[in-house]
Amino acid sequence: TGEGNGDILIWKRKAERYLCVSGLQYTVIHPGGLVDTEASQMELVLDVDDNLMKNEKKSISRGDVANLCIAALTESGDKSVSFDCVGRDVAESEESTIKSAEDVLKNFLATGKTADYRLGPKGM
């Protein structure tokens, strides 16, 4: 209803839907819970349509989100995309295998996935 009764997510989703049909190129990033940890210390996991909600850990470093924003500017080419992102802890022995935000985004873009804005509460 727009009266501050917790409907901010509905309005955000409506704004994203308008952006999608605007004809403008866009990247919409839906980060998990933001944490103040060092960037590039977790594996970045990208997916769509709340598929990451099943993960035990649903957080991501603010620095990793910033790196994804920069990667979106340099790697998205002419593709418009909307995705969710979280970080996954890796063992010390795996730290050398952590991919850059650019590589993670390139791989994700190659899948052709993007959020399905037909999903959501009725009346949107």
VMD Tcl script that draws the C-alpha trace (Angstrom):
set ca {
  {0.00 0.00 0.00}
  {3.04 2.29 0.21}
  {2.42 3.29 3.79}
  {5.65 1.88 5.20}
  {4.18 -1.46 6.22}
  {7.14 -3.56 5.12}
  {6.33 -3.50 1.41}
  {9.69 -2.08 0.30}
  {10.61 -5.31 -1.47}
  {7.47 -5.11 -3.58}
  {8.35 -1.57 -4.66}
  {11.95 -2.55 -5.39}
  {10.74 -5.45 -7.54}
  {8.30 -3.17 -9.40}
  {11.13 -0.71 -10.12}
  {13.28 -3.57 -11.44}
  {10.46 -4.73 -13.70}
  {10.10 -1.22 -15.14}
  {13.85 -1.14 -15.75}
  {13.65 -4.47 -17.60}
  {11.07 -3.16 -20.07}
  {12.65 0.29 -20.42}
  {14.99 -0.72 -23.24}
  {18.01 0.39 -21.18}
  {20.88 -1.98 -20.53}
  {21.02 -2.98 -16.86}
  {22.60 -5.20 -14.24}
  {20.62 -5.78 -11.04}
  {22.56 -7.39 -8.20}
  {20.67 -8.89 -5.26}
  {23.30 -9.54 -2.58}
  {22.74 -11.75 0.43}
  {23.32 -10.30 3.88}
  {26.24 -7.86 3.77}
  {29.21 -8.52 6.06}
  {32.34 -6.54 6.83}
  {34.91 -9.14 5.85}
  {37.79 -8.86 3.42}
  {36.89 -9.18 -0.24}
  {38.06 -12.12 -2.38}
  {38.23 -14.54 0.56}
  {35.10 -16.51 -0.38}
  {33.91 -18.25 -3.52}
  {31.26 -16.08 -5.18}
  {28.06 -17.94 -5.98}
  {25.53 -16.41 -8.42}
  {22.05 -17.67 -9.24}
  {18.52 -16.39 -9.83}
  {14.99 -16.45 -8.42}
  {15.96 -17.03 -4.77}
  {17.63 -20.38 -5.53}
  {20.40 -19.37 -3.11}
  {17.94 -19.17 -0.22}
  {18.41 -22.91 0.33}
  {22.11 -22.31 1.16}
  {23.04 -22.41 4.82}
  {25.16 -19.28 4.42}
  {23.40 -16.37 2.76}
  {25.91 -13.57 3.26}
  {28.55 -11.83 1.15}
  {31.34 -9.37 1.77}
  {30.60 -5.75 0.92}
  {33.90 -5.73 -0.97}
  {32.82 -8.70 -3.07}
  {29.59 -6.90 -3.99}
  {31.65 -3.85 -4.99}
  {33.88 -6.09 -7.12}
  {30.80 -7.56 -8.81}
  {29.55 -4.04 -9.56}
  {32.86 -3.18 -11.22}
  {32.83 -6.50 -13.10}
  {29.33 -5.71 -14.36}
  {30.65 -2.48 -15.89}
  {33.53 -4.21 -17.64}
  {32.25 -7.71 -18.43}
  {28.52 -7.57 -19.20}
  {28.95 -6.32 -22.76}
  {25.50 -5.79 -24.24}
  {23.78 -8.23 -21.88}
  {21.18 -7.14 -19.34}
  {21.02 -9.37 -16.31}
  {19.63 -9.67 -12.80}
  {21.03 -12.13 -10.26}
  {21.41 -13.05 -6.59}
  {24.85 -13.46 -5.01}
  {26.35 -14.92 -1.84}
  {29.79 -16.01 -0.70}
  {30.78 -19.57 0.15}
  {33.54 -20.29 2.63}
  {36.44 -22.26 1.23}
  {39.06 -24.31 3.04}
  {42.55 -22.84 3.29}
  {43.75 -25.47 0.82}
  {41.20 -24.14 -1.73}
  {41.96 -20.42 -1.37}
  {44.12 -20.42 -4.49}
  {41.11 -21.60 -6.53}
  {38.92 -18.58 -5.69}
  {37.93 -16.95 -8.97}
  {37.80 -13.20 -9.49}
  {34.47 -11.40 -9.64}
  {35.11 -10.85 -13.35}
  {35.57 -14.56 -14.02}
  {32.55 -15.53 -11.92}
  {30.36 -12.99 -13.72}
  {31.64 -14.05 -17.17}
  {30.80 -17.67 -16.38}
  {27.37 -16.70 -15.08}
  {26.59 -14.54 -18.13}
  {27.51 -17.47 -20.37}
  {24.66 -19.49 -18.81}
  {22.07 -17.00 -20.08}
  {20.28 -17.01 -16.72}
  {18.53 -13.91 -15.41}
  {15.83 -13.29 -12.81}
  {12.29 -14.14 -13.86}
  {10.32 -11.01 -13.08}
  {7.05 -12.84 -13.66}
  {7.62 -14.43 -10.26}
  {6.56 -12.57 -7.15}
  {3.49 -11.46 -5.21}
  {0.16 -11.16 -7.01}
  {-0.71 -7.73 -8.26}
  {2.78 -6.78 -9.33}
}
mol new
graphics top color blue
foreach p $ca { graphics top sphere $p radius 0.5 }
foreach p [lrange $ca 0 end-1] q [lrange $ca 1 end] { graphics top cylinder $p $q radius 0.2 }
display resetview
